[in-house]
Structures are given as structure tokens and as C-alpha cells.
């Protein structure tokens, strides 16, 4: 029987992080996004007290920039479409790398290299690799290491992923491939999230049976009803729910963006929280620090990474010790 993946707060041997590499995708945001990723790497590395950081660059030019900005890291050069390794990289289960099908978040962004980067990363780490015959992105699920997973109906039941699979069939595959014992289904994810509601922007396990979710900020918080529905479902599942401040309504170029403090990344020595220049930035860092008393909790700006559609958790994948 497959064992569940270790929770993110378990000890890591290393952390893979995607490094922005394509000027045609990032345009004016390429250099600033690279600097934000390097700052994330430094925060996790903690002057050698954290874990090995493996920056994954898609080409030699990006690799050279990664080495310049973050000389303490291991730089891996492997072609990929974009940096969202939480979704395209493998999930480590029972000491092997478990891959899944990937179709560009329901056919929205099909980029060369994204479908095979998981297998190549596994090879770079000398991990055995297997690939399941269905579509799943790592950001669509979150687990606490006991076999309990949370996910959203908006994503996993979306017909643009696995239209031939029922809810029960998806649950069975999560059980066989990832050791799931219980699936807690939330409803929708954040407004304007092009991933169709990844749970790592909405709710995150912070301990066995403990889930952090945002609470609305202001009367114009675009996700107020989504947060309320998620909280109700989590409580009905007898999970311990901890409310974290929301950034509220965050706009870029006149459009509401799926900014979330829930996209924090848990390392060996630090937890890094994405910030957006919102009024609750400091309060969110303080609230998350209360949940991780044995870590240094650091808030870092992630505005330029967010222009690509995600944040710190989305661009990373841990390699358990």
C-alpha cells in the first residue's frame, strides 16, 4: 500500500525552485522576478542552516543569472516551459518520484518541456520515477502526512482535466498513487485563478488535522464567500481551522489578481510568506509565525512572480530527507 507523502514541514534534503528563464513570457518582469526568486532561495537557505536549494533554469543565460544572484545554490539546467514546479515536478512518495499527466492547466498554457520536467528532475536526483495516467497538478492538493488531503471541486472535477473520471474514481486514484485515506472537498478556489482553483492558494495544512485559511478583509474582498464556504466544509470534516488575514482586494493593471498569503513555503529553517504591499502583510506574517514557532517566518514581496500567475509555493517542490 502506498504511504502518503511526508508533510511539507517534515525535514527536506533539498528544495527545487523554478527560476524565471524566458524573456518572451516574463517581458519587463523577467529580471525583477529573478531577483524575487533569489531572495526566496536565500531565505530558505538561511546561510547554510536551512536546506540545499536547487534552482532550475531553462537555459544557460538564466543559469548564469541564477548563479550570480544566488551563488550558494545548486543550479540545474533543464528546458521547461515555465517555473511552476509545484505542478509539473514530481511528488516524492515512498522514496520515489511520482509523476502525473500535465495539460497546461486545462489546456490554457501548453508549453514545451513542462510535460517532461518532472521525469528529468527525478533523474537529476537519482530517484526512481513512475508516471500516473491521469492529470494532476501538485498545487491542486495539500496533505498533512496522515493520508488526509484537501482539494477543490473546481479544479479536480473540472472537465478540462479528467472528463472521463468521476469523483469516486479520482478519490481511488489519489489513494493508489498518493496514499490518500480521506479527501476533504472544498468548493471553488480564488477568483481569477487561472489554475481553476488550486487549493494551495486557499487552504493549507499547518499540522496534523490543522488547516489555515484566509478571513475576508474589507467589504470588497472578492473571495469572501469562497473563504466562508471553505471554512464551513473544513469544520464539517472535523478539522481544526485557523483564520489568517487576507490581503483583500489586490489589483494589477485594473484586474483583480489571486493574491494569497496561503502560498507560503515551508522550509527546514524558515517559512516564507508572499507579500503584495497590502495592509495585512505584516499581520499575516505574524499570524503564520504563531503557527511555526520553530521556524523563522519571513515575508518577501512576490509582485513580479505573481504576474506569471502564482507565488512561492507554486514555483517549488520539496525533496524530503
C-alpha positions in Angstrom: 0.0 0.0 0.0 1.3 3.5 -0.9 2.2 5.7 2.0 1.1 9.3 2.0 3.8 11.9 1.1 5.5 13.4 4.0 4.0 16.8 5.0 5.8 19.9 3.9 7.1 20.6 7.4 9.0 17.3 7.5 12.8 17.6 7.0 13.9 18.3 3.5 17.1 17.1 1.7 16.6 19.9 -0.9 14.1 22.2 -2.5 13.6 22.6 -6.2 12.7 26.1 -7.3 11.9 27.2 -10.8 14.0 30.2 -12.0 12.4 32.6 -14.5 14.1 32.0 -17.7 12.1 33.1 -20.8 12.1 36.8 -21.7 9.1 36.2 -24.1 7.0 35.0 -21.2 8.1 37.5 -18.5 9.0 40.5 -20.6 9.8 43.5 -18.3 9.2 41.4 -15.3 12.0 38.9 -16.0 14.8 40.5 -14.1 12.6 41.6 -11.1 11.1 38.1 -10.9 14.5 36.5 -10.9 15.5 38.8 -8.0 12.4 37.8 -6.0 13.2 34.1 -6.6 16.8 34.6 -5.5 15.5 36.3 -2.3 13.3 33.3 -1.7 16.2 31.0 -2.1 18.3 33.0 0.3 15.6 33.0 2.9 15.2 29.2 2.7 19.0 28.5 2.7 19.5 30.6 5.9 23.3 30.8 5.5 23.5 27.0 5.4 21.2 26.4 8.3 18.2 25.5 6.0 18.4 23.1 3.1 20.1 22.7 -0.3 18.4 24.9 -2.8 18.3 23.6 -6.4 17.4 26.4 -8.8 16.1 25.0 -12.0 16.9 27.2 -15.1 15.6 26.5 -18.6 18.7 27.8 -20.4 22.3 28.8 -20.0 21.7 32.5 -19.8 19.2 32.1 -17.0 21.5 29.7 -15.2 24.3 32.3 -15.3 21.9 34.8 -13.8 20.9 32.3 -11.1 24.5 31.7 -10.1 25.2 35.4 -10.0 22.1 36.2 -7.8 22.3 33.1 -5.6 25.8 31.7 -5.6 25.0 29.5 -2.7 22.6 27.3 -4.7 22.9 24.3 -6.9 21.8 25.3 -10.4 20.2 22.7 -12.7 19.8 23.5 -16.4 16.8 21.6 -17.8 14.5 23.0 -20.5 10.9 23.8 -19.3 8.0 26.0 -20.3 7.6 27.9 -17.1 8.6 27.9 -13.4 5.6 26.3 -11.8 7.4 23.2 -10.5 4.7 22.5 -7.8 2.5 21.5 -10.7 5.0 20.0 -13.2 7.6 18.5 -10.8 7.2 15.1 -9.2 5.8 14.3 -5.8 8.1 12.2 -3.7 6.3 9.2 -2.3 7.9 6.2 -0.5 11.3 7.4 -1.7 10.4 7.5 -5.4 9.2 10.3 -7.7 5.6 10.1 -8.6 4.7 12.0 -11.8 1.3 12.8 -13.3 0.0 13.9 -16.6 0.1 17.6 -17.3 -2.0 19.5 -19.8 -1.2 23.2 -19.2 -3.9 23.8 -16.5 -6.7 22.5 -18.7 -5.2 23.5 -22.0 -4.6 27.1 -21.2 -0.8 27.2 -21.3 0.7 24.3 -23.1 4.5 25.0 -23.1 7.3 22.8 -24.4 9.2 20.9 -21.7 6.6 21.1 -18.9 5.2 17.6 -19.6 8.7 16.0 -19.1 10.4 18.2 -16.5 9.2 16.0 -13.6 11.0 12.9 -15.0 14.2 14.9 -15.7 14.3 16.3 -12.2 13.8 12.9 -10.8 16.7 11.6 -12.9 18.9 14.6 -11.6 18.2 13.4 -8.1 18.7 9.7 -8.9 15.1 8.9 -7.9 13.1 6.2 -9.5 10.2 7.7 -11.5 6.7 6.5 -12.3 4.0 8.4 -14.1 0.3 8.0 -13.5 -2.1 8.0 -16.5 -4.3 10.9 -15.4 -3.9 14.7 -15.0 -3.0 16.2 -11.6 -1.1 19.3 -10.5 0.7 19.3 -7.2 -0.9 22.7 -6.2 -4.3 21.2 -6.5 -3.9 19.1 -3.4 -2.5 19.5 0.1 -1.9 16.8 2.7 -0.9 16.5 6.4 1.1 13.3 6.1 -1.6 11.1 7.6 -3.5 10.4 4.4 -5.9 13.3 4.7 -5.9 15.6 1.7 -7.8 18.8 0.8 -8.6 19.8 -2.7 -11.2 21.8 -4.6 -14.1 20.6 -6.8 -13.4 23.5 -9.2 -10.1 22.0 -10.1 -10.1 18.2 -9.7 -13.6 17.8 -11.0 -13.1 20.3 -13.9 -13.9 18.7 -17.3 -10.8 20.2 -18.7 -8.6 17.8 -16.7 -10.0 14.3 -16.5 -13.5 14.4 -18.0 -13.8 10.6 -18.1 -13.2 10.3 -14.3 -15.9 10.6 -11.6 -15.3 12.0 -8.1 -15.1 8.4 -6.8 -12.6 7.4 -9.4 -10.4 10.4 -8.7 -10.5 9.6 -5.0 -9.5 6.0 -5.8 -6.5 7.2 -7.9 -5.4 9.6 -5.1 -5.5 6.6 -2.8 -3.5 4.3 -5.1 -1.0 6.9 -6.3 -0.6 9.1 -3.2 -1.8 7.0 -0.3 -4.9 9.2 0.3 -7.1 7.8 3.1 -9.6 10.7 3.2 -10.4 13.5 0.7 -11.9 16.8 2.0 -13.5 18.5 -0.9 -13.7 22.3 -0.9 -15.7 24.2 -3.5 -14.1 27.0 -5.5 -10.7 28.5 -5.4 -9.7 32.2 -5.6 -11.3 34.5 -8.1 -9.4 34.8 -11.4 -7.1 31.9 -10.5 -6.1 30.5 -13.9 -5.4 27.1 -12.3 -9.1 26.7 -11.8 -8.9 26.9 -8.0 -5.7 25.4 -6.7 -6.1 24.7 -3.0 -2.6 26.0 -2.2 -3.9 29.5 -2.7 -6.9 28.8 -0.5 -6.2 26.5 2.4 -3.0 24.9 3.8 -2.3 22.2 6.3 0.0 23.6 9.1 -0.1 20.5 11.3 -1.9 17.1 11.5 -5.6 18.0 11.2 -4.9 21.7 11.3 -5.7 23.9 8.3 -5.1 27.6 7.8 -7.5 29.6 5.6 -7.8 33.4 5.0 -10.5 35.5 6.6 -12.0 38.3 4.4 -10.5 41.8 4.5 -12.9 44.7 3.9 -16.3 44.7 2.3 -14.9 44.4 -1.2 -12.8 41.2 -0.6 -13.6 39.3 -3.9 -13.2 35.9 -2.1 -15.4 36.5 1.0 -17.9 33.8 0.1 -15.3 31.4 -1.1 -13.4 31.6 2.3 -16.7 31.2 4.2 -17.6 28.1 2.2 -14.2 26.6 2.7 -14.3 27.1 6.4 -17.7 25.5 6.7 -16.6 22.4 4.8 -13.4 22.1 6.8 -15.2 22.4 10.1 -17.7 19.8 9.0 -14.8 17.5 8.3 -13.7 17.9 12.0 -10.5 19.7 11.1 -9.0 22.5 13.2 -9.4 25.7 11.3 -7.1 28.7 11.9 -8.0 32.0 10.3 -5.2 34.1 8.7 -5.7 37.7 7.5 -6.4 38.0 3.8 -4.7 40.6 1.5 -8.2 41.6 0.5 -8.8 43.0 -2.9 -5.5 43.2 -4.8 -5.5 44.6 -8.4 -2.8 44.8 -11.0 -3.5 46.9 -14.2 -7.1 47.2 -13.2 -7.7 43.4 -12.8 -8.3 41.5 -9.6 -5.4 39.0 -9.1 -5.4 35.8 -6.9 -3.1 37.2 -4.3 -2.9 34.9 -1.2 -0.7 34.6 1.8 -1.6 30.9 1.8 1.0 30.4 -0.9 3.7 30.4 1.8 6.6 27.9 1.5 7.8 25.8 4.4 11.5 25.1 4.6 13.7 23.4 7.1 14.5 26.6 9.0 12.2 29.2 7.5 8.7 29.7 6.3 8.5 32.3 3.6 5.3 34.3 3.1 4.5 36.2 -0.2 3.6 39.8 0.3 1.9 42.2 -2.0 2.0 45.7 -0.4 -1.4 45.1 1.1 -2.5 46.4 4.5 -2.4 43.0 6.1 1.1 42.0 5.0 2.6 42.4 8.5 -0.4 40.9 10.3 -0.3 37.8 8.0 3.4 37.2 8.7 2.7 37.5 12.5 -0.2 35.1 12.3 1.7 32.5 10.3 4.7 32.9 12.7 2.4 31.8 15.5 1.8 28.5 13.7 5.5 27.8 13.2 7.3 28.7 16.4 10.4 26.6 15.5 10.9 28.4 12.1 11.9 31.9 11.2 8.9 33.3 9.4 9.9 35.8 6.7 7.7 38.0 4.5 9.0 38.8 1.0 7.5 40.7 -1.9 6.2 38.5 -4.7 4.6 41.0 -7.0 6.6 40.2 -10.1 6.3 36.4 -9.7 2.5 36.9 -9.3 2.4 38.5 -12.8 3.1 35.0 -14.1 0.1 33.6 -12.1 1.5 32.2 -8.9 3.8 32.7 -6.0 6.4 30.9 -3.8 4.7 27.6 -3.2 3.8 27.3 -6.9 7.4 27.5 -8.1 8.8 25.0 -5.7 8.8 21.3 -4.8 10.5 19.7 -1.8 12.7 16.7 -1.8 12.2 15.0 1.6 15.2 13.9 3.6 
